[in-house]
Amino acid sequence: MLHPDAVRPVTGYLAVADRLLPGRITGFYVVGSAALGAWRAGRSDIDFVAVVEGDLSARDVRRLRVLHPAGNARAVGRALVRVRPTVPGTMNGVFVSAGDLGRPVTEIRPLASHTGPSFGRGRGFDVNPVMWKVLRERGITVRGQAPDELGLDPEPDRLRAWNLDNLHGYWRSWADRALAGRVRSLPFVPARWMAESLAAWGALGPPRLHHTIATGEVIPKETAGEYALDTFGVRWHSLIRAALAHRRGEPATAWPDPSLADPERRVRLVGEFILEVIADADRL
């Protein structure tokens, strides 16, 4: 069931989508943290998979580009009023053709996707074995058939390899940049807040993949943090607890290790932690 506080942004976004692409979106499913029972109002984004009838014309693509800012206008407005450097509650998702739903997920070519400020035609990271597993098993139906009636093929035999590839591709590169002090920041965002956000992203993301490699199950980031505390050495516990505190919106005074107050040091430490997670995952 969709979190009560997520209903308004989801229905508002879909209403805008229907005005821009009338009659074309025949299925709409919430995935990500909201589907996994870990969505936090004022902290989490809302991830979705939209099913589109037919292909997208050039005109349709132009309208989808408009959809992201128009459909997220309320979330942006709240962030501006509260002087927040990020926009929690943003609707981020991928659009796929109804005719492709029954294909193996790694063979599906997304129609389009948008995440944060980025829009892509013909690509979408969330069309992958992990997200399709979440969609089939936990996806929340806003419109259309139930996920288990869609004939989805998440390719479970590829789940382990896909997660290892993600660790060795995206996350190893992220760790290398963190160790070199080259992790991308955002303009006008305070360095301390950016370091906290980046550290939470890096400290909680790879343990999620490690857990899936070890168990075959997908968990949300907060659960991944608790899993990391049970799985990795005490050297990393202060970093992981700090990441969990940031994720939960707890004040900085709750963080257990004052040495993590140095933004550059914290991000470098996350890079080291990621490399250890990758090395351990390779041994599973």
N, C-alpha and C positions, 0 to 999 in steps of 0.2 A: 504494500500500500504506500502511496506517495505521502511523504511528510506533509502535514497540513500547511506549513509555511512555504512549501515548494509548489503548492497547487496554483497560486496566483501567477507567479512568473511563468510556469509551464503553459497554463491556459492562455495567458496574454501573448506569449510568444507564438503559440500555434494559431491564435486568431490573426496575428499579423501575417503569418505564413500563408494562411488561407486567402487573405486579401491579395497577396502578391502572386500566389500560384493557386488560383481557385480550382478546387476539385482534384488537384494533383497529388496531394499528400494523403495516401490511403492508410498508412500505418505510422504510429509515433510511439516510441518506447523509451522510457527513462532507464538509464543504466548507471554505471559508476557507483559512487558512494551512496547515492540515494537508493539504488537497488540493493546495495549490500547492507543497508540499515545503519550507515555511518554518516549520513548527511547532517551537517550542522548549519542552522540558519545564521546568516551573517558571516560565515566562514567558508562554506563550500560552494563550488560551482555546480551546475546541473548538466550532466552529460546525457545525450540522447542519440538514438538512431531513428532517422526518418525514412520511410519507404515511399518512393515516388513512382507514380504510374507513368511508364514511358521514359524516354530519354529527355535530356535537357537541351533546349535550343539556346542559341546565343542570347536571346532575349530573356529566357528563363534564368540563365546564369547571371545576367546583370541584375535581375530581381533578387536572386539569392544573395548577391553582394550587399544589397540594400537591407535584406532581412536581418542580418546580424546586428548592425547598429540600431535599426528600428525596433527589432524585437527585444533588445536589451536596454532600451532607453531608460526604463524605470530603474534598473540596477545601477546604471551609470549615474543617474540623477541622485540616487541615495549615496553613492560613493562620494560624489562632489559635495553634497550637503555635509557629510561627515568628515570631509577632508581626508579620505582614505586613499592610499597609493595604489590599491588594487580594487577590483570590482567583484566582490563575492556575489554569488547568485547568478552569474553570467550563464546563459544557455550556450553550451558548446556541443557541436554534434557533427554527424556524418549523414549524407544523403545517399541512399542506394536504390537501384531500380528494383521494382517488385519482381521483375522477371529473373533477377539474379539471386533471389533469396535462397533457392534450393541448391545453389552451387557450393562446392567447398570454399570455405571463407578465404583461403589464400588465392583463390582464382577469381574472386569478385573484384571488379574495378569500381571503386566508389564514383558516384557522379560528382560529388563536391563535398567539402567540409569547411567548417570554420571553428577556430579555437583562438580565444583571446582576440587580438587584432588581425589575425592571419586568416585569409580565405584561400582555398585551393580548389581548382577544378580538376577532376579526374584523379583525385588522391584523397586519402583519409586514413590516418594512422589507426583509428579505432576499429577498422575492419581487419581484425586479427583473431587468432584462436582464443586469446584471453577474453576479449570483449564479447565475442560470439558465445563463449561458454556462459558468461554472466547474463547475456541477453536471453539465451535459451532457458537457463535455470532460474534466474532471478529478475529478469526484465519486468518493468512495470508498464502495463499496457495503458496508454492514454487514448489511443485510437487503433482500431484494427483487430485482427485475430490475436488470440493468446500466443505468446512466443513459442510454446511447444506445439503449436499447430502450423508453424511457418515452414517446417521442413528444413530447419537450419542444420548446417554441417560445420561445427566448430573445429573439426579435424583434431580430436583429442590426441591422436598419435603424434601430432606435431607440437603439442603444447610445451613439452620440455625443451625441445630444440629451439622453439621460437623465443622462449624466455632466456635461454643461454645466449642466443644471438643478440637479444636486446641488451643483456648485461655487457657483452663483449663489444657491442657497437656503440649505442647511445651512452650507456652509463660509464664505460671505460673512457670514452672521449670526454665526458663530463668531469670525471675524476682527474684526468690529465690536465684539463683546463683549470680546475680548482687548485691543484697543486702548483700550477704555474701562475696563479693569480689572474687568470684570464676568463673567469666566469662572467658572463654578460650581466650587467646591471641595467637598471631603468633610469632614464633622466628624471630629475626632480624627486627621486625616492631616497630618503635618508639611508646612508650606508649601513647603519646599525640595523634598521628594519629589513633592508635587503639581505643582509647577511643572515638574519634570523630566518627569513623566508627560504633562502637558498639552502641553508643548513637543514631545515625541516624537510624540504623536497628531497635532498640527497640522502639524508639519513633514514627516511621512511620508505622511499621508492624501491631501492634495490632489495631490502629484506622481503618486500611483497613478492618479488620475482623468485627469490630464494625459497620462500615458503611454497610457492606453486611448483617449483622444480622438485622439492622434497616430498610434497604431499599430493600434488595434482589439483589442489583447491585454490580458489582465488579469495583473498581477504582484503579488507580496506586498510588504509594507511595506519590508522591508530592501532588496529589489531596487529599489523606488521611491526609496529614499534614494540608492543608487548612481546611479540614473538622474538624480536631481535634481542631484547633484554634476557630472554631465556636461552638464546642460541649462541650469542657472541660474548667475548670476554668482558670483564668488569672495566677494562680500559675504556670501553666505548659507552658505558652506561650513562655517564653524565651528558654526553652528546645526544644520546637517544632520548633521555628524559627531557632535555631542553627542546628537542624537536617535537616531542609529544606535547609539551607545554605550549609551544607556539601553535601547534595544530588545534589545540583545545581552547586557545584564546586566554590562557592563564597569564597572569602578570609576570614580568621578568623577575620579580623578587622570589618567585617560586622555583626559579632555576637553581639546581644544586651546586654548580661549579662556577664561582666568580671568574675563573680564568677564561671561560668561554665568552666573556664580554668583549674580547678583542675580535672584531668582525673578520679580519683577515685570517687569524689563527683558527677560528671556528670553521671557516670554509675549507681551509687546507686540511683540517682534521677530518672533515667529511670526505674529502678526496681519498685519504688514507683508508678510511672505513669502507668506502665503496670497493676499493681494490681487495680488501680482505673478504668482503662478501662474495665477490666474483671468484676469488681463489677457492673459497669454501664450496661454492656452488659447483665448481668444476669437479670436486671430489665426490659429489653425491651420486 
